[in-house]
Amino acid sequence: MVTSDQIRELREQTDVSIMACKRALEAANGDMTRAIELLKEEGARIASKKAERSTAIGIVEAYVHGNQKIGVILELRSETDFVARNPDFKSLAHEVAMHIAAASPETVEDLVGQPFIKDERKTVGTLVQEAIARFGENITIARFSRFQI
């Protein structure tokens, strides 16, 4: 039997919906580690299904590093304005822009394959896939520019 405390803990760790957390914990017989793995697998399946959808809406994120010598402009796209206005979407754009400032990728393809600077266990592509699963719509990194003095 899965408890509400287990569901709440998994939700806090993954930021996935309560019902998805409950289903994952039930499928994993209460094993938190296995439930996290199941949620990651489900997130990857959702992302691959949504990959064909058009991302015509989005935001432009500008980031300037504290030393004022590195700056990034990033275009992050979503399917709807509803998601583009979400604070978590804006936070994702900021995290990716900070990564670009720190890691100096050359292309979008290079960027999505890089280990994420704040958690090297996942790539920037995985970070975007997790957001796709969380928001339920396709998200793409359209383009970026990095400036350095």
N, C-alpha and C positions, 0 to 999 in steps of 0.2 A: 504494500500500500504506500503510495506516494503522499508525502505530507505537504502542507502549504508552505512550511519553512523550506523544504527542499526546492519547491517551485520558485519561491522568492529568491533563494540563493542562486539558482541557475539563471534566473532572469537578470539579477544584478551582475552576474559574470558575463552574460552574453548579449543582453539588451534585446533579446528575442521575445516575441509575444508570450503571454502567460499560457495560452493554450498550446503553443508549440513546445514550450518548456515542459508542460504536463505530459504531452504525448511522448516526448523524448525520454523523460524519466520513467514513464510506464514501460516503454519499449526496452529500456535499459535496466528494468527491474530495480530502479532506485540508485543505480551506479552513476554518480555525478560525472566521472571521467568519460564513461561510455556515452552518456547523454550529450555531453559537449561534442563528442565525435559525430554522433548522429545529427546534431544540429548543423555542424559544419558540412556534412555530406548533403543534407537537405538544402542548405544555403547554396551550395555549388550547383545542385540540380535546378533550383529556382533561377539562379543567375544564367545558366545556359539556356533555359526556356525563354527568358526575357531578352536575351542578347540580340534578337532580330528586331525588337521594337525600336521605333524611331525616338531619338532623344533631341527634340527641337527646342526645349526650354532649358533653362539653367541659370547659372550665375558666373560672374567673373570675380575671382578672389585676388586681391593684391596683398602681398606680404613683403615687408621690408625688415631685414634682420636688424637686431639691436645696434650693431656697429655702423649701420647706415651705408654699408659697402656692398651688400647683396640684396637684390630684390627679385620678386617673382610675380608674374601675372599668369593666372590659371583660369581656363574655361572648363567648368565642370557642368555637364549636361544631365538632365533628367527628362522623363516623359511629360510631367505635368508641372504647372506652376505651384500647385499645392505642395509638392515635395521640394521644389526649389526654394520655397519660402521657409521651410522647416529649419529650426535652429540646429538640428543634428546634421542636416545636409550642409549647412554653412560651416559647421564645425569640421566635417569631413573635408571640405574644400580647403579650410585653413590648415589642417593636418597635412594634406597632400602638398600644399604650397610650401610649408615649412620643410617637408622632406626634400622637395626639389631644391630649395636653397641649400640644404646641407649635403645632399648627395650628388648634385650636378648631373642628372641624367641628360642624355643627348636627344632622345626621342620619347614619344609616348610609350612605344613598345619596350624601350629600355627601362622606363620608369616603372611600368607595371610588373616587371620581373625583378626589381630590386627588393632586397629585404627592407622592411619598413623600419625607419630609424628609431622609433619608440618601442618596437617589439619585433626583434629580428627573427622571431619564430614564424612570422607571416610576411608575405610580400605586399607591396602596395596594391597589386591586383587582387589579392585575397581581401584586403581592407575594403576595396570597392565591392567585391562579391558579397561580403558581409552586409554592406549597406543596401545592396540590391535585395537581399533576403529580408532585411529589416523593413525597408520601405515598400517592397512589393512591386517595384518597377525598375526598368533598366536605367542604369547610370553609366555615363562614359566620361572619360577624360578626353576632351576634344583636342586641346592644344595648350601649350604653355611657353613662356619665354622667361629666361633667367638672365639677370643682369648682374655683373660684378665689376667693381672698380679695382 
